[in-house]
């Protein structure tokens, strides 16, 4: 049925009707007073959500643009960078650093596993001459459904002294991230995840240490220049024309987050993740991440023997209108993922696991749908 | 009165209600079939509007991002680039090339004047060793309201052999630009100008010669990589999450352009420009560009003695709700500009010149409003 869909991919996430309506407000002058008041308020709200006292810049770009901004504003070609990767978005962060001439060393963990702070500490301890200028971390690895212990990882890096750069594109708002308390120097997020806003905006915060590093950072930057962004931010503007209508939407998305309360938003995502994992396991399916750091924003499920991700997702969408995500990189065919971040509630999880179960049953997979549903209801509490 | 505004700045331009409504459609999977069909159609339509047979990439960024993409995809650090500048956007294009390590030589013309093809030809003739790899041109210089003769300038560059890179951010759709016929290697445009769509999308086309140059171009690029964009375009996707809702809007904006007919759109902008200039002169005010290459997308007016741009614009907005633009760079205080591109018609011009005239009269400037209105009506034909 046309337009009848339950979109459960880990971004772009479903956008609330009130946010969509806000995106349809008439255009204004991006150097005029109405606009400037909006940008100033959004920057204040973003700082609160980032849990930082520092300036948060709004870039017209999707998340990857924010990651590129993180690299080029604070580093120079030849700088040694340690990239901690647990999946395809960790790899992407490393790719960007390498493309801009950083000397990238990768500390890789098996896909489906979180990064081990002890191994990171061991590697950093070897770096006695403090060659490593920055450590790249992924908060929530969307491709595998794993959340890193950023607090512990960052503590290890702070001891060493390198900059801590965090890709929290699919983490922020869904999962707690305490930018200032945890000593995170650069944090990147984007509109189309738990902010419940259409894609096209990326957000980036920088600590005082990061701003100091910028003074000597020689990678080329114009569009991503945070110096220019800050200079214009002081007059309530952006250096380049901003995506005004997406910012209208963001205002409403943020108002919804504030209304629910950030801690309650985290708690809701914990419930959604717990429900999804409990149901999947009770049904007899296998999670990719069978550990305490499975993500509360996205759940990755191994495809049952003999079925590809594409086959399963096509069937679930065709029969029930539930849109799921496939795997990425080396897991493209072997996992499928339920995105449950942003404008998603418990009912959506019940629906998703039910439809997945019924579909797999119809495809001949021995799943216990009833047990799955019961586990989900119990986990809901 | 709240929300009662006539937005006449040269971007972001007023967005038609039907485009805004389209931007409020629900989110879909950016790797799913509905999305892919939309992207494919948009790319075909953009190629038609660019008047090219080549692929046109859609980037999630505003126009400056598109200019950065033009530089980094086709050039290497150290490459000699000749930047033809007639205003602040020409300067910006040069700034980007320089930031990425190009050896930039500027060929500057007085602000308010177009570039002289003969002087460009003379400079290129001196370059016997063909050191110059690219020439940067501005189609329509928004900051001064001047349109370059891109056809003539490009012909001169083609004779030399350098790549022709054109910033047509505020030109395309409002003014004729024949990408293939005129031999333009790289052309950049953006959504928030004559496409009548909110800001956040940039478009870029590249000729076969440009694609060949890309193979040896070593400037760093990830987010702006047209190789990646093309690779994903072949499956109807973008490498990074696209601004889906802005693309919904673009579909409707383009449908309106096709409905009116591209040649008729050019003719409308010619009428709007002719009306604006005739009225301003008949009123007794002075145009910045008193020549045949005054822009049909934006008109720049010198501030009468003793008044700044800011004072005039504030008064026109306060009294009549008409939003005008100030000057840029060295002309910030001394000119004001009427944007008349995109969703703008003859009635808007009549309103604008009337309100400007009445405001200046009330500020003690000796203007002949009646003569201005009559000239506008006559120019409308």
Interface residues (C-beta under 8 A of the other chain):
Chain A: X3 X5 X7 X9 X11 X12 X13 X14 X15 X20 X21 X23 X24 X25 X26 X27 X28 X29 X30 X31 X32 X60 X61 X62 X63 X64 X65 X68 X95 X96 X99 X100 X101 X190 X192 X198 X199 X200 X219 X220 X221 X222 X223 X239 X240 X241 X242 X243 X244 X245 X246 X323 X325 X326
Chain B: X3 X5 X7 X9 X11 X12 X13 X14 X15 X20 X21 X23 X24 X25 X26 X27 X28 X29 X30 X31 X32 X60 X61 X62 X63 X64 X65 X68 X95 X96 X99 X100 X101 X190 X192 X198 X199 X200 X219 X220 X221 X222 X223 X239 X240 X241 X242 X243 X244 X245 X246 X323 X325 X326
